[in-house]
Amino acid sequence: MDAMSKEISWPFVPDESSGGNGERSDDELLAELLSRLALEWAHEYNTTPLDELGGLTPLQAHQLMYTEVDDPACPLKLADDLSEEEVLSSRFFRNARLFLATMDEMGGVKATQAGNLPRKFVAAIFPRLEIEEWKRQFIENYKVINEADLWPLHKARVVCEVGRLLSRRKGRFRLTKKAKGLLAGPAGALYRHLFYTYFYRYNIAYRWGGREYPEIQAFANFGLYRLGQLCQQWQSPKRITEEIYIKGLLIEEEEDPSPYPDLEWAVESTFLRPLTEFGLLEQRRGKVEPISMNRRYRVTRLFDRFLIFEWRS
């Protein structure tokens, strides 16, 4: 029987297992009693499901938050058997695969002095890159189009570099052996790798202009678990932020006079919208509410297929 499962009887019987002559002061006996009471309290607390943790016990939440997703001990598993039809619901996947395929067709390209993609490559991929139509019409009026003008392209390039799908050697971009293998293999494997890279290796706050909240990415596993519970129905970023990050993770918001607090905006911009690009959430816009507050999010069928939570007894 381990120490955390010992029951404390009353009247209190001191632990004599450590040896000695049995003559102990009242202070020593009291210290032992308090220590054992603390252990019992901690055990009870850590194994009790809590509403603010979505019904998880603190021990389960700790395992979920602090175990890498590629560790066999992690309760979150990423499915690797998704079909091409399923992953094609992700705009980020479509753009990233287009980027890799175009790079492969061109046999690599020379990087600019700033380390970006050359205009020749940008011009070749622009007509096929998926971006909002109003942005496309606006960009089409540019005399020249650079990588920095196309955020979906720039993001795909950076994520592919972070994920070791793209190398830059001697001033030239080339696909890696890993990238060629994933392009030739099942689409689900490439999708899984892109998701893993984006949420666990790439900095999701890259180009986010507000205060950074590292907890959003550090505890992505917990955020995904709670989204799966909360967002079976349409939910606002405000409700999601309150339930997951303020009540669950106890993140303190800075006082902000604006109607759209910084934490809420950070959660939506760096977590909810990227998940939408991966086809794991869908977004709905309201018609009556102010433009900055009118979005709602709900999990998709792909969310439940791809993200698998398994709890060991």
C-alpha positions in Angstrom: 0.0 0.0 0.0 1.5 3.3 -1.0 1.7 6.4 1.3 -1.1 8.2 -0.6 -3.6 5.4 0.0 -3.0 5.0 3.8 -6.1 5.6 5.8 -5.7 7.5 9.0 -7.3 5.9 12.0 -8.5 7.7 15.1 -7.1 7.9 17.8 -4.0 8.5 15.7 -1.5 5.7 15.7 2.0 7.0 14.9 4.1 5.3 12.2 6.8 3.3 13.9 8.2 1.8 10.7 11.2 4.2 10.7 12.6 2.5 13.9 13.8 4.3 17.0 13.0 3.9 20.6 9.4 5.1 20.2 9.9 8.1 22.4 8.8 11.0 20.2 7.7 14.5 21.2 4.2 15.9 20.7 5.6 18.2 18.0 6.9 15.2 16.0 3.7 13.3 16.4 1.7 16.3 15.3 4.0 16.9 12.3 3.4 13.2 11.2 -0.3 13.6 11.6 -0.5 16.7 9.5 1.7 15.2 6.9 -0.5 12.2 6.5 -3.6 14.3 6.5 -2.1 16.4 3.7 -1.3 13.3 1.7 -4.9 12.1 2.1 -6.3 15.4 1.1 -4.0 15.7 -1.9 -4.9 12.2 -3.1 -8.7 12.9 -2.8 -8.4 16.3 -4.6 -6.2 14.9 -7.4 -8.6 12.0 -8.1 -11.8 14.0 -8.0 -13.4 15.2 -11.3 -13.7 18.9 -11.5 -16.3 20.9 -13.6 -13.7 23.6 -14.5 -11.5 20.8 -16.0 -14.4 19.4 -18.1 -14.9 16.5 -15.8 -11.2 15.5 -15.7 -9.4 14.9 -12.4 -6.4 17.1 -11.7 -4.2 14.1 -12.3 -5.8 13.5 -15.7 -5.6 17.2 -16.7 -1.9 17.2 -15.7 -1.1 14.2 -17.8 -3.0 15.8 -20.8 -1.3 19.1 -20.4 2.3 18.1 -19.7 2.7 15.0 -21.9 3.9 15.5 -25.5 1.3 14.4 -28.0 3.8 12.0 -29.7 4.5 10.3 -26.3 2.6 7.0 -26.0 1.5 8.1 -22.5 -0.4 11.1 -23.9 -4.2 10.7 -23.7 -4.5 12.5 -27.0 -3.9 10.5 -30.2 -3.8 12.0 -33.7 -5.5 9.7 -36.2 -3.2 8.7 -39.1 -5.8 7.0 -41.3 -7.8 9.9 -42.6 -8.9 9.7 -46.2 -8.0 12.2 -48.8 -11.6 13.3 -49.0 -11.6 14.1 -45.3 -8.4 16.1 -45.2 -9.3 18.1 -48.3 -11.8 20.0 -46.1 -8.8 21.8 -44.7 -7.8 24.9 -46.6 -4.4 25.0 -44.9 -3.7 21.4 -46.1 -4.8 22.2 -49.6 -2.5 25.3 -49.8 0.4 23.5 -48.1 0.2 20.5 -50.4 0.0 22.9 -53.4 3.1 24.7 -52.2 5.0 21.4 -51.8 3.9 20.1 -55.1 4.8 23.3 -56.9 8.2 23.3 -55.3 8.7 19.7 -56.4 7.6 20.5 -60.0 10.1 23.4 -60.2 12.9 21.3 -58.7 13.5 23.9 -56.0 14.0 27.6 -56.3 16.6 30.2 -55.3 15.8 32.2 -52.2 15.8 36.0 -52.3 18.5 37.8 -50.3 15.9 38.2 -47.5 15.4 34.5 -47.5 11.9 34.5 -49.1 10.5 32.8 -52.1 11.3 34.5 -55.5 8.7 36.4 -57.4 8.8 33.8 -60.2 7.6 31.1 -57.7 5.0 33.5 -56.2 3.6 34.4 -59.6 3.4 30.7 -60.6 1.4 29.6 -57.5 -0.8 32.7 -57.0 -3.6 31.8 -59.4 -4.0 28.4 -57.6 -3.5 29.6 -54.0 -6.7 29.7 -52.0 -7.3 33.1 -50.4 -10.4 35.3 -49.9 -11.7 36.6 -53.2 -11.6 40.2 -52.1 -7.9 39.9 -51.1 -7.2 38.3 -54.5 -8.8 41.1 -56.4 -6.9 43.6 -54.3 -3.5 41.9 -54.8 -4.1 41.5 -58.5 -3.6 45.2 -58.8 -0.1 45.1 -57.5 2.7 45.7 -60.0 4.7 42.8 -58.4 3.6 40.2 -55.9 6.0 39.1 -53.2 5.7 36.3 -50.7 5.0 38.7 -47.9 1.9 39.8 -49.8 0.4 36.3 -49.6 0.1 35.4 -46.0 -1.3 31.8 -46.7 1.8 31.2 -48.9 4.2 32.6 -46.4 2.7 30.7 -43.5 2.7 27.4 -45.5 6.4 28.0 -46.4 7.4 28.7 -42.7 5.4 25.7 -41.4 7.0 23.4 -44.0 10.4 24.6 -43.0 9.7 24.1 -39.3 8.4 20.6 -40.1 11.5 19.8 -42.0 9.7 19.4 -45.3 11.6 22.2 -46.9 15.3 22.9 -46.6 17.3 26.0 -47.5 20.9 25.3 -48.4 23.3 27.4 -50.3 20.6 30.0 -50.9 18.2 27.5 -52.5 14.9 26.0 -51.3 14.4 22.3 -51.9 12.0 19.6 -50.7 13.4 17.2 -48.2 13.3 13.4 -48.5 10.6 13.4 -45.8 8.5 15.8 -47.8 8.7 13.8 -51.0 7.7 10.7 -49.1 4.7 12.4 -47.5 3.6 13.8 -50.9 3.7 10.4 -52.5 2.0 8.7 -49.5 -1.5 8.8 -48.0 -2.9 12.3 -47.7 -3.8 11.6 -44.0 -0.1 11.2 -43.1 0.8 14.6 -44.6 -2.2 16.2 -42.9 -1.2 14.8 -39.5 2.4 16.0 -39.9 1.2 19.5 -40.8 -1.1 19.7 -37.9 1.5 18.4 -35.5 4.0 20.9 -36.8 1.6 23.9 -36.7 0.3 23.4 -33.2 3.3 21.8 -31.4 6.4 23.1 -33.2 5.6 26.3 -35.1 4.9 29.5 -33.0 1.1 30.0 -33.4 1.6 33.6 -32.2 3.8 34.4 -35.1 2.7 37.8 -36.5 0.1 38.1 -33.7 0.4 41.8 -32.7 -1.1 41.7 -29.2 0.1 40.4 -25.9 1.3 36.8 -26.2 -0.3 34.1 -24.1 2.0 31.1 -24.3 -0.5 29.0 -22.3 -2.7 28.8 -25.4 -0.1 26.7 -27.3 1.6 25.1 -24.3 -1.7 23.6 -23.2 -3.1 23.0 -26.7 -4.1 19.4 -25.7 -6.4 20.6 -23.0 -7.8 23.3 -25.2 -8.7 20.7 -27.9 -10.2 18.4 -25.3 -12.5 21.2 -23.9 -13.4 22.4 -27.4 -14.7 18.9 -28.2 -17.0 19.3 -25.2 -18.1 22.9 -25.5 -18.4 23.3 -29.3 -20.7 20.5 -30.2 -23.0 23.5 -30.5 -22.2 26.9 -31.7 -20.1 28.9 -29.2 -18.7 32.5 -29.2 -15.0 33.2 -28.6 -16.0 34.9 -25.4 -17.7 31.8 -24.0 -14.8 29.5 -25.1 -12.2 31.8 -23.6 -14.1 32.0 -20.3 -14.7 28.3 -19.9 -11.3 27.0 -21.1 -8.7 29.7 -20.3 -10.1 31.7 -17.4 -12.0 29.0 -15.5 -10.0 26.0 -16.6 -6.4 27.3 -16.9 -6.8 30.3 -14.6 -5.2 32.7 -17.1 -5.7 36.3 -15.8 -6.9 38.8 -18.3 -5.3 42.3 -18.3 -7.8 45.1 -17.8 -8.8 46.2 -21.2 -11.4 49.0 -22.0 -12.1 47.6 -25.4 -15.2 45.5 -26.0 -13.1 42.6 -27.3 -10.5 41.8 -24.6 -7.0 40.8 -25.6 -7.1 37.3 -24.3 -10.3 36.6 -26.2 -8.9 38.0 -29.4 -5.7 36.0 -28.9 -7.6 32.8 -28.5 -9.6 33.4 -31.6 -6.7 34.6 -33.8 -4.1 32.0 -32.7 -6.2 28.9 -31.9 -9.8 29.0 -33.2 -9.1 30.4 -36.7 -6.1 28.1 -37.3 -8.3 25.1 -36.3 -10.9 26.3 -38.8 -8.2 26.4 -41.5 -7.4 22.8 -40.6 -11.1 21.9 -41.1 -11.5 21.0 -37.4 -13.9 23.9 -36.6 -16.4 25.6 -38.7 -17.2 29.3 -38.3 -20.5 31.1 -38.6 -21.1 34.8 -38.7 -24.1 36.5 -37.2 -26.1 39.2 -38.9 -27.1 41.5 -36.0 -24.1 41.6 -33.7 -21.2 44.1 -34.1 -18.8 42.9 -36.7 -16.0 42.2 -34.2 -18.2 40.0 -32.0 -20.3 38.1 -34.4 -18.4 34.8 -35.0 -19.4 31.4 -33.6 -17.5 28.2 -33.7 -18.5 24.5 -33.8 -16.5 21.3 -34.1 -16.7 19.4 -37.4 -16.9 15.7 -38.1 -13.2 15.8 -38.9 -12.5 17.0 -35.3 -14.0 13.9 -33.8 -12.3 11.6 -36.4 -8.8 13.1 -36.0 -8.5 13.9 -32.3 -8.9 10.8 -30.1 -8.8 11.0 -26.3 -8.1 7.8 -24.5 -7.9 7.6 -20.7 -6.1 4.8 -19.0 -7.7 3.5 -15.9 
